[in-house]
Amino acid sequence: MNVELITPEKKVFSGEADRVKMPGSDGVFEVLDRHAPMIAALRKGEVRITAKGNATNFQILGGFAEILNNNVVILAEGVKA
């Protein structure tokens, strides 16, 4: 699936992934390939994007995620370096 992590300032990540773990407002959840469409509010925490066994972690300051047609778009308020 295609994943994009975007802040108001820039696109932080764009690429293919096997799974994405996100800090939802009601708890951590994971999205896999061909996930059902959804929109989720995100709280401050870690986003883990895994592709071919390699994980990349980002600390976000909250935001929203849209999962649609095998695309994950994470709109984050900010990302800590």
PyMOL Python script that loads the backbone (N, CA, C, O; Angstrom):
from pymol import cmd

cmd.read_pdbstr("""\
ATOM      1  N   MET A   1       0.848  -1.178   0.000  1.00  0.00           N
ATOM      2  CA  MET A   1       0.000   0.000   0.000  1.00  0.00           C
ATOM      3  C   MET A   1       0.887   1.232   0.000  1.00  0.00           C
ATOM      4  O   MET A   1       2.030   1.185   0.452  1.00  0.00           O
ATOM      5  N   ASN A   2       0.361   2.320  -0.503  1.00  0.00           N
ATOM      6  CA  ASN A   2       1.087   3.580  -0.539  1.00  0.00           C
ATOM      7  C   ASN A   2       0.795   4.363   0.738  1.00  0.00           C
ATOM      8  O   ASN A   2      -0.352   4.436   1.181  1.00  0.00           O
ATOM      9  N   VAL A   3       1.839   4.947   1.326  1.00  0.00           N
ATOM     10  CA  VAL A   3       1.703   5.705   2.574  1.00  0.00           C
ATOM     11  C   VAL A   3       2.319   7.083   2.394  1.00  0.00           C
ATOM     12  O   VAL A   3       3.409   7.223   1.838  1.00  0.00           O
ATOM     13  N   GLU A   4       1.605   8.106   2.874  1.00  0.00           N
ATOM     14  CA  GLU A   4       2.130   9.465   2.904  1.00  0.00           C
ATOM     15  C   GLU A   4       1.923  10.034   4.300  1.00  0.00           C
ATOM     16  O   GLU A   4       0.841   9.918   4.876  1.00  0.00           O
ATOM     17  N   LEU A   5       2.973  10.651   4.837  1.00  0.00           N
ATOM     18  CA  LEU A   5       2.909  11.351   6.115  1.00  0.00           C
ATOM     19  C   LEU A   5       3.192  12.816   5.806  1.00  0.00           C
ATOM     20  O   LEU A   5       4.278  13.171   5.349  1.00  0.00           O
ATOM     21  N   ILE A   6       2.198  13.659   6.064  1.00  0.00           N
ATOM     22  CA  ILE A   6       2.267  15.065   5.655  1.00  0.00           C
ATOM     23  C   ILE A   6       2.002  15.972   6.855  1.00  0.00           C
ATOM     24  O   ILE A   6       1.107  15.709   7.658  1.00  0.00           O
ATOM     25  N   THR A   7       2.795  17.050   6.969  1.00  0.00           N
ATOM     26  CA  THR A   7       2.548  18.094   7.960  1.00  0.00           C
ATOM     27  C   THR A   7       2.173  19.364   7.190  1.00  0.00           C
ATOM     28  O   THR A   7       2.278  19.388   5.964  1.00  0.00           O
ATOM     29  N   PRO A   8       1.743  20.406   7.878  1.00  0.00           N
ATOM     30  CA  PRO A   8       1.453  21.656   7.171  1.00  0.00           C
ATOM     31  C   PRO A   8       2.678  22.233   6.452  1.00  0.00           C
ATOM     32  O   PRO A   8       2.533  22.982   5.486  1.00  0.00           O
ATOM     33  N   GLU A   9       3.873  21.889   6.916  1.00  0.00           N
ATOM     34  CA  GLU A   9       5.097  22.437   6.327  1.00  0.00           C
ATOM     35  C   GLU A   9       5.643  21.624   5.162  1.00  0.00           C
ATOM     36  O   GLU A   9       6.173  22.191   4.206  1.00  0.00           O
ATOM     37  N   LYS A  10       5.518  20.270   5.231  1.00  0.00           N
ATOM     38  CA  LYS A  10       6.172  19.446   4.212  1.00  0.00           C
ATOM     39  C   LYS A  10       5.655  18.015   4.213  1.00  0.00           C
ATOM     40  O   LYS A  10       4.946  17.591   5.125  1.00  0.00           O
ATOM     41  N   LYS A  11       6.026  17.283   3.173  1.00  0.00           N
ATOM     42  CA  LYS A  11       5.770  15.848   3.110  1.00  0.00           C
ATOM     43  C   LYS A  11       6.950  15.168   3.786  1.00  0.00           C
ATOM     44  O   LYS A  11       8.086  15.284   3.326  1.00  0.00           O
ATOM     45  N   VAL A  12       6.682  14.456   4.881  1.00  0.00           N
ATOM     46  CA  VAL A  12       7.727  13.840   5.687  1.00  0.00           C
ATOM     47  C   VAL A  12       8.097  12.455   5.152  1.00  0.00           C
ATOM     48  O   VAL A  12       9.266  12.071   5.194  1.00  0.00           O
ATOM     49  N   PHE A  13       7.114  11.704   4.652  1.00  0.00           N
ATOM     50  CA  PHE A  13       7.356  10.355   4.143  1.00  0.00           C
ATOM     51  C   PHE A  13       6.386  10.078   3.006  1.00  0.00           C
ATOM     52  O   PHE A  13       5.226  10.489   3.044  1.00  0.00           O
ATOM     53  N   SER A  14       6.879   9.376   1.995  1.00  0.00           N
ATOM     54  CA  SER A  14       6.038   8.907   0.903  1.00  0.00           C
ATOM     55  C   SER A  14       6.665   7.628   0.367  1.00  0.00           C
ATOM     56  O   SER A  14       7.830   7.620  -0.029  1.00  0.00           O
ATOM     57  N   GLY A  15       5.887   6.543   0.356  1.00  0.00           N
ATOM     58  CA  GLY A  15       6.426   5.293  -0.151  1.00  0.00           C
ATOM     59  C   GLY A  15       5.498   4.122   0.096  1.00  0.00           C
ATOM     60  O   GLY A  15       4.393   4.279   0.616  1.00  0.00           O
ATOM     61  N   GLU A  16       5.965   2.950  -0.285  1.00  0.00           N
ATOM     62  CA  GLU A  16       5.203   1.718  -0.115  1.00  0.00           C
ATOM     63  C   GLU A  16       5.461   1.136   1.273  1.00  0.00           C
ATOM     64  O   GLU A  16       6.547   1.298   1.829  1.00  0.00           O
ATOM     65  N   ALA A  17       4.454   0.459   1.828  1.00  0.00           N
ATOM     66  CA  ALA A  17       4.589  -0.170   3.139  1.00  0.00           C
ATOM     67  C   ALA A  17       3.729  -1.425   3.211  1.00  0.00           C
ATOM     68  O   ALA A  17       2.759  -1.583   2.469  1.00  0.00           O
ATOM     69  N   ASP A  18       4.113  -2.313   4.127  1.00  0.00           N
ATOM     70  CA  ASP A  18       3.348  -3.528   4.380  1.00  0.00           C
ATOM     71  C   ASP A  18       2.340  -3.322   5.509  1.00  0.00           C
ATOM     72  O   ASP A  18       1.276  -3.941   5.535  1.00  0.00           O
ATOM     73  N   ARG A  19       2.699  -2.439   6.439  1.00  0.00           N
ATOM     74  CA  ARG A  19       1.834  -2.155   7.592  1.00  0.00           C
ATOM     75  C   ARG A  19       2.173  -0.792   8.180  1.00  0.00           C
ATOM     76  O   ARG A  19       3.300  -0.310   8.064  1.00  0.00           O
ATOM     77  N   VAL A  20       1.174  -0.182   8.814  1.00  0.00           N
ATOM     78  CA  VAL A  20       1.364   1.119   9.467  1.00  0.00           C
ATOM     79  C   VAL A  20       0.677   1.064  10.820  1.00  0.00           C
ATOM     80  O   VAL A  20      -0.513   0.760  10.904  1.00  0.00           O
ATOM     81  N   LYS A  21       1.421   1.356  11.880  1.00  0.00           N
ATOM     82  CA  LYS A  21       0.861   1.402  13.235  1.00  0.00           C
ATOM     83  C   LYS A  21       0.735   2.867  13.628  1.00  0.00           C
ATOM     84  O   LYS A  21       1.676   3.643  13.467  1.00  0.00           O
ATOM     85  N   MET A  22      -0.443   3.245  14.150  1.00  0.00           N
ATOM     86  CA  MET A  22      -0.715   4.647  14.462  1.00  0.00           C
ATOM     87  C   MET A  22      -1.354   4.804  15.835  1.00  0.00           C
ATOM     88  O   MET A  22      -2.036   3.894  16.305  1.00  0.00           O
ATOM     89  N   PRO A  23      -1.140   5.958  16.493  1.00  0.00           N
ATOM     90  CA  PRO A  23      -1.742   6.219  17.803  1.00  0.00           C
ATOM     91  C   PRO A  23      -3.138   6.835  17.663  1.00  0.00           C
ATOM     92  O   PRO A  23      -3.275   8.058  17.655  1.00  0.00           O
ATOM     93  N   GLY A  24      -4.146   6.019  17.557  1.00  0.00           N
ATOM     94  CA  GLY A  24      -5.514   6.517  17.426  1.00  0.00           C
ATOM     95  C   GLY A  24      -5.991   7.181  18.699  1.00  0.00           C
ATOM     96  O   GLY A  24      -5.417   6.964  19.766  1.00  0.00           O
ATOM     97  N   SER A  25      -7.026   7.980  18.602  1.00  0.00           N
ATOM     98  CA  SER A  25      -7.556   8.674  19.779  1.00  0.00           C
ATOM     99  C   SER A  25      -8.089   7.697  20.825  1.00  0.00           C
ATOM    100  O   SER A  25      -8.136   8.029  22.010  1.00  0.00           O
ATOM    101  N   ASP A  26      -8.492   6.489  20.401  1.00  0.00           N
ATOM    102  CA  ASP A  26      -8.984   5.463  21.331  1.00  0.00           C
ATOM    103  C   ASP A  26      -7.963   4.360  21.588  1.00  0.00           C
ATOM    104  O   ASP A  26      -8.279   3.374  22.253  1.00  0.00           O
ATOM    105  N   GLY A  27      -6.755   4.508  21.075  1.00  0.00           N
ATOM    106  CA  GLY A  27      -5.717   3.505  21.267  1.00  0.00           C
ATOM    107  C   GLY A  27      -4.952   3.243  19.983  1.00  0.00           C
ATOM    108  O   GLY A  27      -5.350   3.688  18.907  1.00  0.00           O
ATOM    109  N   VAL A  28      -3.861   2.525  20.106  1.00  0.00           N
ATOM    110  CA  VAL A  28      -3.001   2.223  18.958  1.00  0.00           C
ATOM    111  C   VAL A  28      -3.702   1.216  18.052  1.00  0.00           C
ATOM    112  O   VAL A  28      -4.320   0.263  18.526  1.00  0.00           O
ATOM    113  N   PHE A  29      -3.598   1.438  16.743  1.00  0.00           N
ATOM    114  CA  PHE A  29      -4.165   0.493  15.780  1.00  0.00           C
ATOM    115  C   PHE A  29      -3.203   0.330  14.615  1.00  0.00           C
ATOM    116  O   PHE A  29      -2.314   1.154  14.402  1.00  0.00           O
ATOM    117  N   GLU A  30      -3.397  -0.755  13.861  1.00  0.00           N
ATOM    118  CA  GLU A  30      -2.516  -1.065  12.754  1.00  0.00           C
ATOM    119  C   GLU A  30      -3.328  -1.270  11.484  1.00  0.00           C
ATOM    120  O   GLU A  30      -4.412  -1.854  11.506  1.00  0.00           O
ATOM    121  N   VAL A  31      -2.782  -0.779  10.376  1.00  0.00           N
ATOM    122  CA  VAL A  31      -3.414  -0.907   9.065  1.00  0.00           C
ATOM    123  C   VAL A  31      -2.535  -1.818   8.217  1.00  0.00           C
ATOM    124  O   VAL A  31      -1.323  -1.623   8.126  1.00  0.00           O
ATOM    125  N   LEU A  32      -3.160  -2.812   7.599  1.00  0.00           N
ATOM    126  CA  LEU A  32      -2.462  -3.736   6.711  1.00  0.00           C
ATOM    127  C   LEU A  32      -2.926  -3.510   5.279  1.00  0.00           C
ATOM    128  O   LEU A  32      -3.860  -2.747   5.029  1.00  0.00           O
ATOM    129  N   ASP A  33      -2.271  -4.175   4.352  1.00  0.00           N
ATOM    130  CA  ASP A  33      -2.621  -4.102   2.935  1.00  0.00           C
ATOM    131  C   ASP A  33      -4.109  -4.408   2.737  1.00  0.00           C
ATOM    132  O   ASP A  33      -4.638  -5.329   3.358  1.00  0.00           O
ATOM    133  N   ARG A  34      -4.779  -3.645   1.881  1.00  0.00           N
ATOM    134  CA  ARG A  34      -6.201  -3.815   1.540  1.00  0.00           C
ATOM    135  C   ARG A  34      -7.147  -3.568   2.712  1.00  0.00           C
ATOM    136  O   ARG A  34      -8.214  -4.177   2.785  1.00  0.00           O
ATOM    137  N   HIS A  35      -6.767  -2.682   3.624  1.00  0.00           N
ATOM    138  CA  HIS A  35      -7.604  -2.347   4.779  1.00  0.00           C
ATOM    139  C   HIS A  35      -8.895  -1.687   4.309  1.00  0.00           C
ATOM    140  O   HIS A  35      -8.914  -1.013   3.279  1.00  0.00           O
ATOM    141  N   ALA A  36      -9.952  -1.876   5.050  1.00  0.00           N
ATOM    142  CA  ALA A  36     -11.236  -1.235   4.756  1.00  0.00           C
ATOM    143  C   ALA A  36     -11.091   0.286   4.866  1.00  0.00           C
ATOM    144  O   ALA A  36     -10.277   0.773   5.651  1.00  0.00           O
ATOM    145  N   PRO A  37     -11.869   1.034   4.088  1.00  0.00           N
ATOM    146  CA  PRO A  37     -11.807   2.499   4.164  1.00  0.00           C
ATOM    147  C   PRO A  37     -12.165   3.002   5.565  1.00  0.00           C
ATOM    148  O   PRO A  37     -13.068   2.473   6.212  1.00  0.00           O
ATOM    149  N   MET A  38     -11.451   4.021   6.020  1.00  0.00           N
ATOM    150  CA  MET A  38     -11.758   4.633   7.311  1.00  0.00           C
ATOM    151  C   MET A  38     -11.050   5.972   7.447  1.00  0.00           C
ATOM    152  O   MET A  38     -10.095   6.272   6.730  1.00  0.00           O
ATOM    153  N   ILE A  39     -11.546   6.765   8.384  1.00  0.00           N
ATOM    154  CA  ILE A  39     -10.895   8.007   8.797  1.00  0.00           C
ATOM    155  C   ILE A  39     -10.752   7.918  10.303  1.00  0.00           C
ATOM    156  O   ILE A  39     -11.695   7.539  10.997  1.00  0.00           O
ATOM    157  N   ALA A  40      -9.565   8.268  10.820  1.00  0.00           N
ATOM    158  CA  ALA A  40      -9.315   8.155  12.251  1.00  0.00           C
ATOM    159  C   ALA A  40      -8.626   9.397  12.773  1.00  0.00           C
ATOM    160  O   ALA A  40      -7.748   9.958  12.117  1.00  0.00           O
ATOM    161  N   ALA A  41      -9.034   9.828  13.975  1.00  0.00           N
ATOM    162  CA  ALA A  41      -8.329  10.908  14.669  1.00  0.00           C
ATOM    163  C   ALA A  41      -7.108  10.298  15.343  1.00  0.00           C
ATOM    164  O   ALA A  41      -7.174   9.197  15.889  1.00  0.00           O
ATOM    165  N   LEU A  42      -5.992  11.022  15.301  1.00  0.00           N
ATOM    166  CA  LEU A  42      -4.756  10.543  15.901  1.00  0.00           C
ATOM    167  C   LEU A  42      -4.336  11.451  17.038  1.00  0.00           C
ATOM    168  O   LEU A  42      -4.508  12.669  16.980  1.00  0.00           O
ATOM    169  N   ARG A  43      -3.780  10.838  18.074  1.00  0.00           N
ATOM    170  CA  ARG A  43      -3.251  11.611  19.197  1.00  0.00           C
ATOM    171  C   ARG A  43      -1.733  11.663  19.082  1.00  0.00           C
ATOM    172  O   ARG A  43      -1.153  11.062  18.178  1.00  0.00           O
ATOM    173  N   LYS A  44      -1.104  12.368  19.979  1.00  0.00           N
ATOM    174  CA  LYS A  44       0.352  12.449  20.026  1.00  0.00           C
ATOM    175  C   LYS A  44       0.916  11.051  20.270  1.00  0.00           C
ATOM    176  O   LYS A  44       0.434  10.328  21.142  1.00  0.00           O
ATOM    177  N   GLY A  45       1.937  10.672  19.500  1.00  0.00           N
ATOM    178  CA  GLY A  45       2.544   9.364  19.691  1.00  0.00           C
ATOM    179  C   GLY A  45       3.345   8.919  18.484  1.00  0.00           C
ATOM    180  O   GLY A  45       3.686   9.716  17.611  1.00  0.00           O
ATOM    181  N   GLU A  46       3.638   7.619  18.453  1.00  0.00           N
ATOM    182  CA  GLU A  46       4.521   7.068  17.426  1.00  0.00           C
ATOM    183  C   GLU A  46       3.749   6.465  16.257  1.00  0.00           C
ATOM    184  O   GLU A  46       2.797   5.707  16.440  1.00  0.00           O
ATOM    185  N   VAL A  47       4.187   6.824  15.055  1.00  0.00           N
ATOM    186  CA  VAL A  47       3.714   6.177  13.824  1.00  0.00           C
ATOM    187  C   VAL A  47       4.858   5.286  13.363  1.00  0.00           C
ATOM    188  O   VAL A  47       5.986   5.749  13.191  1.00  0.00           O
ATOM    189  N   ARG A  48       4.559   3.997  13.165  1.00  0.00           N
ATOM    190  CA  ARG A  48       5.578   3.049  12.694  1.00  0.00           C
ATOM    191  C   ARG A  48       5.165   2.538  11.317  1.00  0.00           C
ATOM    192  O   ARG A  48       4.127   1.895  11.164  1.00  0.00           O
ATOM    193  N   ILE A  49       5.998   2.835  10.318  1.00  0.00           N
ATOM    194  CA  ILE A  49       5.755   2.405   8.947  1.00  0.00           C
ATOM    195  C   ILE A  49       6.737   1.279   8.648  1.00  0.00           C
ATOM    196  O   ILE A  49       7.950   1.474   8.721  1.00  0.00           O
ATOM    197  N   THR A  50       6.207   0.082   8.305  1.00  0.00           N
ATOM    198  CA  THR A  50       7.044  -1.086   8.065  1.00  0.00           C
ATOM    199  C   THR A  50       6.935  -1.514   6.613  1.00  0.00           C
ATOM    200  O   THR A  50       5.839  -1.719   6.090  1.00  0.00           O
ATOM    201  N   ALA A  51       8.094  -1.647   5.967  1.00  0.00           N
ATOM    202  CA  ALA A  51       8.169  -2.105   4.575  1.00  0.00           C
ATOM    203  C   ALA A  51       9.268  -3.150   4.465  1.00  0.00           C
ATOM    204  O   ALA A  51      10.423  -2.882   4.796  1.00  0.00           O
ATOM    205  N   LYS A  52       8.910  -4.336   4.003  1.00  0.00           N
ATOM    206  CA  LYS A  52       9.874  -5.434   3.803  1.00  0.00           C
ATOM    207  C   LYS A  52      10.691  -5.706   5.059  1.00  0.00           C
ATOM    208  O   LYS A  52      11.893  -5.960   4.979  1.00  0.00           O
ATOM    209  N   GLY A  53      10.040  -5.653   6.224  1.00  0.00           N
ATOM    210  CA  GLY A  53      10.697  -5.961   7.488  1.00  0.00           C
ATOM    211  C   GLY A  53      11.454  -4.816   8.121  1.00  0.00           C
ATOM    212  O   GLY A  53      11.921  -4.949   9.252  1.00  0.00           O
ATOM    213  N   ASN A  54      11.592  -3.694   7.434  1.00  0.00           N
ATOM    214  CA  ASN A  54      12.295  -2.527   7.975  1.00  0.00           C
ATOM    215  C   ASN A  54      11.291  -1.491   8.453  1.00  0.00           C
ATOM    216  O   ASN A  54      10.427  -1.059   7.690  1.00  0.00           O
ATOM    217  N   ALA A  55      11.404  -1.093   9.716  1.00  0.00           N
ATOM    218  CA  ALA A  55      10.476  -0.130  10.299  1.00  0.00           C
ATOM    219  C   ALA A  55      11.106   1.255  10.391  1.00  0.00           C
ATOM    220  O   ALA A  55      12.287   1.400  10.708  1.00  0.00           O
ATOM    221  N   THR A  56      10.295   2.265  10.108  1.00  0.00           N
ATOM    222  CA  THR A  56      10.680   3.661  10.275  1.00  0.00           C
ATOM    223  C   THR A  56       9.680   4.288  11.231  1.00  0.00           C
ATOM    224  O   THR A  56       8.470   4.164  11.040  1.00  0.00           O
ATOM    225  N   ASN A  57      10.183   4.966  12.265  1.00  0.00           N
ATOM    226  CA  ASN A  57       9.320   5.547  13.290  1.00  0.00           C
ATOM    227  C   ASN A  57       9.325   7.070  13.215  1.00  0.00           C
ATOM    228  O   ASN A  57      10.347   7.699  12.944  1.00  0.00           O
ATOM    229  N   PHE A  58       8.149   7.638  13.464  1.00  0.00           N
ATOM    230  CA  PHE A  58       7.978   9.093  13.514  1.00  0.00           C
ATOM    231  C   PHE A  58       7.156   9.428  14.753  1.00  0.00           C
ATOM    232  O   PHE A  58       6.191   8.729  15.063  1.00  0.00           O
ATOM    233  N   GLN A  59       7.524  10.483  15.457  1.00  0.00           N
ATOM    234  CA  GLN A  59       6.746  10.977  16.592  1.00  0.00           C
ATOM    235  C   GLN A  59       5.866  12.121  16.091  1.00  0.00           C
ATOM    236  O   GLN A  59       6.365  13.184  15.722  1.00  0.00           O
ATOM    237  N   ILE A  60       4.551  11.893  16.082  1.00  0.00           N
ATOM    238  CA  ILE A  60       3.645  12.932  15.597  1.00  0.00           C
ATOM    239  C   ILE A  60       3.005  13.663  16.778  1.00  0.00           C
ATOM    240  O   ILE A  60       3.000  13.163  17.903  1.00  0.00           O
ATOM    241  N   LEU A  61       2.474  14.831  16.512  1.00  0.00           N
ATOM    242  CA  LEU A  61       1.841  15.656  17.539  1.00  0.00           C
ATOM    243  C   LEU A  61       0.323  15.597  17.467  1.00  0.00           C
ATOM    244  O   LEU A  61      -0.362  16.449  18.032  1.00  0.00           O
ATOM    245  N   GLY A  62      -0.209  14.583  16.768  1.00  0.00           N
ATOM    246  CA  GLY A  62      -1.655  14.439  16.592  1.00  0.00           C
ATOM    247  C   GLY A  62      -2.024  14.722  15.154  1.00  0.00           C
ATOM    248  O   GLY A  62      -1.193  15.175  14.368  1.00  0.00           O
ATOM    249  N   GLY A  63      -3.281  14.452  14.808  1.00  0.00           N
ATOM    250  CA  GLY A  63      -3.751  14.706  13.450  1.00  0.00           C
ATOM    251  C   GLY A  63      -4.848  13.746  13.044  1.00  0.00           C
ATOM    252  O   GLY A  63      -5.662  13.333  13.870  1.00  0.00           O
ATOM    253  N   PHE A  64      -4.868  13.391  11.763  1.00  0.00           N
ATOM    254  CA  PHE A  64      -5.889  12.499  11.217  1.00  0.00           C
ATOM    255  C   PHE A  64      -5.254  11.549  10.209  1.00  0.00           C
ATOM    256  O   PHE A  64      -4.206  11.848   9.634  1.00  0.00           O
ATOM    257  N   ALA A  65      -5.897  10.400   9.998  1.00  0.00           N
ATOM    258  CA  ALA A  65      -5.455   9.448   8.982  1.00  0.00           C
ATOM    259  C   ALA A  65      -6.653   9.061   8.128  1.00  0.00           C
ATOM    260  O   ALA A  65      -7.762   8.871   8.628  1.00  0.00           O
ATOM    261  N   GLU A  66      -6.403   8.950   6.820  1.00  0.00           N
ATOM    262  CA  GLU A  66      -7.428   8.484   5.893  1.00  0.00           C
ATOM    263  C   GLU A  66      -6.893   7.232   5.206  1.00  0.00           C
ATOM    264  O   GLU A  66      -5.796   7.237   4.648  1.00  0.00           O
ATOM    265  N   ILE A  67      -7.683   6.160   5.255  1.00  0.00           N
ATOM    266  CA  ILE A  67      -7.332   4.919   4.571  1.00  0.00           C
ATOM    267  C   ILE A  67      -8.392   4.706   3.501  1.00  0.00           C
ATOM    268  O   ILE A  67      -9.575   4.572   3.810  1.00  0.00           O
ATOM    269  N   LEU A  68      -7.962   4.674   2.230  1.00  0.00           N
ATOM    270  CA  LEU A  68      -8.901   4.560   1.115  1.00  0.00           C
ATOM    271  C   LEU A  68      -8.177   4.012  -0.108  1.00  0.00           C
ATOM    272  O   LEU A  68      -7.119   4.516  -0.485  1.00  0.00           O
ATOM    273  N   ASN A  69      -8.747   2.982  -0.727  1.00  0.00           N
ATOM    274  CA  ASN A  69      -8.192   2.401  -1.965  1.00  0.00           C
ATOM    275  C   ASN A  69      -6.714   2.026  -1.846  1.00  0.00           C
ATOM    276  O   ASN A  69      -5.915   2.304  -2.740  1.00  0.00           O
ATOM    277  N   ASN A  70      -6.369   1.392  -0.728  1.00  0.00           N
ATOM    278  CA  ASN A  70      -5.011   0.923  -0.465  1.00  0.00           C
ATOM    279  C   ASN A  70      -3.993   2.064  -0.373  1.00  0.00           C
ATOM    280  O   ASN A  70      -2.806   1.873  -0.639  1.00  0.00           O
ATOM    281  N   ASN A  71      -4.472   3.247   0.005  1.00  0.00           N
ATOM    282  CA  ASN A  71      -3.617   4.409   0.272  1.00  0.00           C
ATOM    283  C   ASN A  71      -3.859   4.867   1.703  1.00  0.00           C
ATOM    284  O   ASN A  71      -5.001   4.935   2.158  1.00  0.00           O
ATOM    285  N   VAL A  72      -2.780   5.181   2.407  1.00  0.00           N
ATOM    286  CA  VAL A  72      -2.864   5.721   3.763  1.00  0.00           C
ATOM    287  C   VAL A  72      -2.274   7.119   3.722  1.00  0.00           C
ATOM    288  O   VAL A  72      -1.111   7.304   3.365  1.00  0.00           O
ATOM    289  N   VAL A  73      -3.088   8.101   4.092  1.00  0.00           N
ATOM    290  CA  VAL A  73      -2.609   9.484   4.168  1.00  0.00           C
ATOM    291  C   VAL A  73      -2.725   9.912   5.622  1.00  0.00           C
ATOM    292  O   VAL A  73      -3.816   9.930   6.192  1.00  0.00           O
ATOM    293  N   ILE A  74      -1.589  10.257   6.215  1.00  0.00           N
ATOM    294  CA  ILE A  74      -1.551  10.735   7.592  1.00  0.00           C
ATOM    295  C   ILE A  74      -1.290  12.233   7.560  1.00  0.00           C
ATOM    296  O   ILE A  74      -0.236  12.684   7.109  1.00  0.00           O
ATOM    297  N   LEU A  75      -2.253  12.990   8.039  1.00  0.00           N
ATOM    298  CA  LEU A  75      -2.128  14.454   8.124  1.00  0.00           C
ATOM    299  C   LEU A  75      -1.792  14.787   9.566  1.00  0.00           C
ATOM    300  O   LEU A  75      -2.678  14.805  10.422  1.00  0.00           O
ATOM    301  N   ALA A  76      -0.518  15.052   9.846  1.00  0.00           N
ATOM    302  CA  ALA A  76      -0.051  15.292  11.203  1.00  0.00           C
ATOM    303  C   ALA A  76       0.073  16.785  11.478  1.00  0.00           C
ATOM    304  O   ALA A  76       0.448  17.563  10.601  1.00  0.00           O
ATOM    305  N   GLU A  77      -0.247  17.173  12.712  1.00  0.00           N
ATOM    306  CA  GLU A  77      -0.085  18.567  13.118  1.00  0.00           C
ATOM    307  C   GLU A  77       1.387  18.951  13.115  1.00  0.00           C
ATOM    308  O   GLU A  77       1.732  20.110  12.881  1.00  0.00           O
ATOM    309  N   GLY A  78       2.247  17.986  13.374  1.00  0.00           N
ATOM    310  CA  GLY A  78       3.688  18.202  13.379  1.00  0.00           C
ATOM    311  C   GLY A  78       4.391  16.882  13.625  1.00  0.00           C
ATOM    312  O   GLY A  78       3.776  15.915  14.075  1.00  0.00           O
ATOM    313  N   VAL A  79       5.674  16.846  13.332  1.00  0.00           N
ATOM    314  CA  VAL A  79       6.501  15.654  13.561  1.00  0.00           C
ATOM    315  C   VAL A  79       7.749  16.095  14.301  1.00  0.00           C
ATOM    316  O   VAL A  79       8.445  17.013  13.866  1.00  0.00           O
ATOM    317  N   LYS A  80       8.035  15.437  15.425  1.00  0.00           N
ATOM    318  CA  LYS A  80       9.255  15.735  16.183  1.00  0.00           C
ATOM    319  C   LYS A  80      10.442  15.098  15.489  1.00  0.00           C
ATOM    320  O   LYS A  80      10.355  13.977  14.989  1.00  0.00           O
ATOM    321  N   ALA A  81      11.535  15.809  15.463  1.00  0.00           N
ATOM    322  CA  ALA A  81      12.759  15.292  14.840  1.00  0.00           C
ATOM    323  C   ALA A  81      13.390  14.210  15.677  1.00  0.00           C
ATOM    324  O   ALA A  81      14.428  13.665  15.300  1.00  0.00           O
TER     325      ALA A  81
END
""", "prot")
cmd.dss("prot")
cmd.show_as("cartoon", "prot")
cmd.util.cbc("prot")
cmd.orient("prot")
